[in-house]
Amino acid sequence: MSDLIERIRLIIDHHRRDEDADSAGVTCRCGATALSDHARHVAEQIVDGLSLGPETVGGLTTRVRYVSAVLDDELTKLEGAE
């Protein structure tokens, strides 16, 4: 379990918000620019970094979207605490 937590911490550290944001959107330390939703970007990177993929639930592929929404919420809380 601690290995999983460490992987998530490394992904979050690599994708911190760059303080030099401009009017086009937020810039991430990973090099991504013009991000309108940085928390979602980080959540997607965590999902990708953990090799999670979409699952079909009731004929719809929604599981990744759900995971992203949960991570968005948690990252927003973490960003507010910093």
C-alpha positions in Angstrom: 0.0 0.0 0.0 2.8 2.4 0.8 4.3 1.8 -2.7 1.0 2.9 -4.2 0.9 6.0 -2.0 4.5 6.8 -2.9 3.7 6.5 -6.7 0.7 8.9 -6.2 2.9 11.4 -4.3 5.6 11.3 -7.1 2.9 12.0 -9.7 1.5 14.9 -7.7 5.0 16.3 -7.1 5.8 16.1 -10.8 2.5 17.9 -11.7 2.4 20.8 -9.3 0.9 24.0 -10.6 3.5 26.4 -11.9 3.3 29.8 -10.3 3.7 31.5 -13.7 0.1 31.2 -14.9 -1.0 33.4 -17.7 -4.4 34.4 -19.1 -4.4 31.3 -21.4 -4.7 29.1 -18.3 -2.5 27.3 -15.7 0.9 25.9 -16.5 2.0 22.6 -14.9 5.6 21.8 -13.9 5.4 18.8 -16.3 5.3 21.3 -19.2 1.6 21.2 -20.0 0.3 24.7 -20.7 -3.0 26.5 -21.0 -4.8 24.1 -18.6 -8.2 25.3 -17.7 -8.6 22.7 -15.0 -5.3 21.8 -13.3 -6.9 19.5 -10.8 -8.4 17.4 -13.5 -5.0 17.3 -15.3 -3.4 15.9 -12.2 -6.2 13.4 -11.6 -5.9 12.2 -15.2 -2.1 11.8 -14.7 -2.7 9.7 -11.6 -5.2 7.5 -13.4 -2.7 7.1 -16.2 0.2 6.6 -13.9 -1.6 3.8 -12.0 -2.5 2.2 -15.3 -6.2 2.5 -14.6 -8.4 2.3 -17.7 -12.0 2.7 -18.6 -14.5 0.1 -17.5 -17.9 -0.5 -19.0 -20.6 -0.2 -16.4 -24.2 -0.7 -17.6 -23.1 -0.3 -21.2 -21.4 3.1 -20.5 -17.8 3.8 -20.0 -18.0 6.0 -16.9 -15.6 4.5 -14.3 -12.6 6.6 -15.2 -14.7 9.8 -15.2 -15.9 8.9 -11.7 -12.3 8.3 -10.5 -11.3 11.6 -12.0 -14.2 13.4 -10.3 -13.2 11.9 -6.9 -9.5 12.8 -7.4 -10.5 16.3 -8.6 -12.4 16.9 -5.3 -9.5 15.5 -3.2 -6.9 17.6 -5.0 -9.0 20.7 -4.7 -9.1 20.1 -0.9 -5.3 19.5 -0.8 -4.6 22.7 -2.9 -6.8 24.7 -0.5 -4.8 23.4 2.5 -1.4 24.4 1.1 
